[in-house]
């Protein structure tokens, strides 16, 4: 009976290690995706700023 319990504990430890390694891999992937999204967000705001600046310049040039 003790051998059966030790075997079950060993199986559970193996499964836990496997789940832990998968969790770490997923965490790395999520962090990389988050970084990409934050870079895109910055680029989006920069695009809006540039478009607004060009629109402002064009509207002032036509009034001259």
Secondary structure, 3 states (H helix, E strand, C coil): CHHHHHHHHHHHHHHHHHHHHHHHHHHHHHHHHHHHHHHHHHHHHHHHHHHHHHHHHHHHHHHC
